[in-house]
Amino acid sequence: VQLQASGGGLVEAGGSLRLSCAASGSVFRITFMAWYRQAPGKQRDLVAGITSGGSTNYADSVKGRFTISGDNAKNTVYLQMNSLKFEDTAVYYCNAYATDSSKGYDYWGQGTLVTVSS
């Protein structure tokens, strides 16, 4: 599985951005996709996730502001980010969890930088 993330950039506080993550390869094995983020000097944290069945979960800090969605036809997951805050500034990483028989594998895309100016 290969993941290609895009959509980061510079935005003013209160603005919006949409991140995209396109999956290719053995996408049929993917059961869960998510966005993580890592700010300088901090650990990488889960932002939002979506299962292959469409169930979603969010970090408390982004609930009500971010929306994760998927387009199965395009094998793409999106993260719509609204009402952005300075503290949302981070490198955002796309993640996919895929299974093969009884084993699970994590795949990561390259990071995309989101910078929110205050």
DRENRO-385611 format. One line per 5 residues: number of its first residue (from 1); their letters; for each residue x, z, y of N, C-alpha, C. Coordinates in steps of 0.05 Angstrom, whole numbers, plus 5000, padded with zeros to 4 digits. Each point is the difference from the previous one (the first is absolute). Example, Ala and Ser with C-alpha at 12.3 -4.5 7.8 and 13.67 -1.06 7.14 Angstrom:
<nodes>
1 = as = 5264,5156,4886,4982,5000,5024,5018,5000,5024 | 4993,4986,5021,5016,5001,5024,4985,5014,5022
</nodes>
This chain:
<nodes>
1 = vqlqa = 5017,5000,4976,4983,5000,5024,5018,5000,5025 | 4994,4982,5018,5014,4999,5025,4980,5005,5023 | 5009,5015,5020,4982,5007,5022,5013,4991,5026 | 4984,4987,5017,5010,4990,5026,4982,5012,5021 | 5012,5018,5016,4985,5013,5021,5005,4987,5027
6 = sgggl = 4980,5001,5017,5003,4988,5026,4980,5013,5019 | 5003,4995,5026,4981,5010,5020,5009,5022,5018 | 5023,5010,4996,5010,5022,5018,5006,4989,5027 | 5006,5019,5019,5007,4992,5026,4998,5023,5020 | 5001,4993,5025,4999,5020,5022,4972,4999,5012
11 = veagg = 4988,5024,5003,4973,5001,5011,4998,5026,5017 | 4984,4999,5020,4995,5023,5017,4982,5020,4985 | 5003,5025,5007,4982,5020,4989,4971,4993,5006 | 4983,5003,4979,4973,4993,5003,4994,4972,4990 | 5021,4985,4995,4997,4972,4991,4996,4998,4970
16 = slrls = 5000,4975,4990,4995,4995,4972,5020,4980,4989 | 5005,5003,4974,5016,4981,4985,4989,4997,4972 | 5005,4977,4988,4992,4997,4972,5024,4992,4984 | 5005,5015,4979,5022,4994,4982,4989,4985,4976 | 5016,4982,4989,4992,4986,4976,5021,5003,4979
21 = caasg = 4992,5000,4975,5018,5002,4978,4990,4980,4978 | 5016,4979,4996,4993,4980,4981,5015,5005,4974 | 4986,5001,4978,5012,5005,4974,5002,4973,4985 | 5021,4997,4985,5004,4977,4983,5013,5008,4974 | 5000,4982,4981,5010,5006,4974,4978,5010,4981
26 = svfri = 5006,5021,4985,4980,5010,4981,4980,5018,5013 | 4985,4989,5018,4981,5016,5016,4978,5012,4983 | 4994,4987,4977,4978,5010,4983,5006,5028,4989 | 5025,5008,5001,5007,5027,4990,4997,5022,5021 | 4995,4992,5025,4998,5020,5022,4974,5015,4998
31 = tfmaw = 5003,5027,5001,4976,5017,4999,4996,5015,5026 | 5021,5001,5017,4998,5015,5024,5019,4989,5020 | 4991,4997,5025,5019,4992,5022,4997,5019,5023 | 5021,5003,5014,5000,5021,5022,5019,4992,5022 | 4996,5013,5022,5019,4999,5022,5012,5028,5004
36 = yrqap = 5026,5000,5002,5015,5025,5006,5014,4995,5027 | 5008,5022,5013,5016,4997,5024,5022,5021,5001 | 5021,4993,5014,5023,5018,5002,5010,4999,5029 | 4998,5022,5013,5010,5003,5027,5029,5009,4999 | 5016,4995,5020,5028,5007,5000,5004,5030,4994
41 = gkqrd = 5017,5006,4980,5006,5027,4993,4978,5014,4984 | 4980,4985,4992,4978,5012,4984,4997,4987,4973 | 4985,5012,4983,4996,4989,4973,4979,4978,5002 | 4999,4984,4979,4980,4979,4998,4974,5012,4990 | 4979,4996,5015,4974,5011,4993,4979,4979,4996
46 = lvagi = 4981,5007,4983,4977,4982,4995,4982,4999,5024 | 4993,4976,5008,4981,4997,5023,4972,4994,4989 | 4998,4980,4983,4974,4992,4989,5005,4985,4974 | 4980,5002,4982,5002,4987,4974,4973,4988,4992 | 5002,4980,4983,4975,4988,4990,5004,4992,4970
51 = tsggs = 4980,5007,4984,5002,4993,4972,4990,4971,4995 | 5005,4990,4976,4991,4974,4994,4969,4998,5000 | 4987,5023,4998,4971,5001,5001,4989,5004,5028 | 5018,5004,5019,4991,5001,5028,4998,5029,5011 | 5006,5020,4984,5000,5027,5011,5024,5004,5018
56 = tnyad = 4995,5015,5022,5021,5004,5020,5006,5030,5005 | 5023,5005,5009,5007,5027,5009,5019,4998,5024 | 4999,5020,5017,5015,5000,5025,5014,5027,5005 | 5022,4998,5013,5012,5025,5010,4982,5011,5022 | 4999,5026,5002,4982,5013,5020,5007,4990,5028
61 = svkgr = 5025,4995,5005,5008,4993,5027,4990,4972,5009 | 4991,4984,4982,4991,4973,5007,4970,4995,4995 | 4987,5020,4988,4972,4997,4994,4984,4994,5025 | 4982,4980,4998,4984,4993,5023,5013,4980,5018 | 5026,4995,4997,5015,4981,5017,5010,4976,4984
66 = ftisg = 5009,5005,4976,5011,4979,4983,4980,4992,4978 | 5001,4975,4993,4983,4990,4978,5017,4982,4982 | 5000,5007,4974,5014,4983,4981,4979,4983,4985 | 5007,4975,4996,4981,4982,4986,5016,4980,4984 | 4986,4987,4981,5014,4981,4983,4985,4974,4998
71 = dnakn = 5014,4978,4997,4989,4974,4995,5011,4991,4973 | 4984,5002,4979,5010,4994,4974,5006,4970,4997 | 4986,4983,5014,5005,4971,4998,5027,4993,5011 | 5009,5015,5020,5026,4995,5012,5022,5019,4990 | 4992,5019,4982,5019,5020,4991,5014,5014,5023
76 = tvylq = 4984,5007,5020,5011,5012,5024,4984,5025,5007 | 5016,5020,5009,4988,5025,5010,5006,5002,5030 | 4981,5010,5014,5003,5002,5029,4998,5030,5009 | 5013,5006,5022,4997,5026,5012,4993,4995,5029 | 4975,5005,5007,4991,4997,5028,5005,5027,5013
81 = mnslk = 5016,5000,5021,5007,5025,5014,4989,4999,5028 | 4981,5017,5006,4988,5002,5026,5007,5027,5013 | 4996,5001,5026,5006,5025,5016,5027,5011,4993 | 5020,4982,5001,5027,5008,4992,5011,5021,5019 | 5016,5018,4988,5012,5022,5015,5030,4997,4998
86 = fedta = 5014,5013,5018,5029,4999,5000,5011,5010,4972 | 4987,5020,4989,5010,5011,4975,4995,4981,4976 | 4986,4978,5004,4997,4980,4979,5025,4982,4998 | 5018,5003,5019,5024,4984,4999,5016,5006,4975 | 5006,4979,4985,5015,5003,4975,5004,4972,4988
91 = vyycn = 5016,5000,4979,5002,4976,4983,4979,5003,4979 | 4984,4980,4997,4978,5000,4981,5007,4983,4976 | 4996,5012,4976,5007,4986,4975,4975,4996,4983 | 4999,4977,4988,4979,4993,4982,5009,5008,4972 | 4982,5011,4984,5006,5009,4973,4979,4991,4981
96 = ayatd = 5009,4992,4976,4981,4993,4979,5007,5015,4975 | 4980,5010,4986,5004,5013,4974,4988,4982,4979 | 5017,4992,4981,4990,4981,4979,5006,5012,4972 | 4984,4993,4982,5003,5010,4972,5006,4978,4981 | 5015,5006,4980,5007,4981,4979,5000,5016,4974
101 = sskgy = 4979,4996,4984,4996,5016,4976,4997,5029,5009 | 5016,5018,4991,4997,5028,5008,5019,5009,5022 | 5014,4981,5012,5019,5007,5021,4990,4992,5027 | 5008,5016,5020,4992,4994,5027,5025,4994,5017 | 4997,4983,5019,5023,4991,5017,4992,5000,5029
106 = dywgq = 5018,5009,5017,4996,4999,5029,5015,4977,5011 | 4987,4985,5018,5014,4979,5014,4997,5004,5030 | 5020,4992,5015,5001,5004,5028,5006,4974,5015 | 4986,4997,5022,5006,4978,5018,5021,5008,5020 | 5010,4981,5015,5018,5008,5022,4984,5014,5021
111 = gtlvt = 5011,5016,5015,4986,5015,5021,4994,4982,5024 | 4979,5008,5014,4994,4987,5025,4997,5021,5022 | 5014,4996,5022,5001,5021,5020,4976,5000,5019 | 4988,5022,5003,4978,5004,5019,5010,5019,5022 | 5000,4992,5024,5009,5016,5022,4977,5003,5020
116 = vss = 4992,5025,5005,4978,5005,5019,5012,5014,5024 | 4997,4987,5023,5010,5011,5025,4980,5018,5012 | 5010,5022,5011,4982,5020,5011,4995,4995,5030
</nodes>
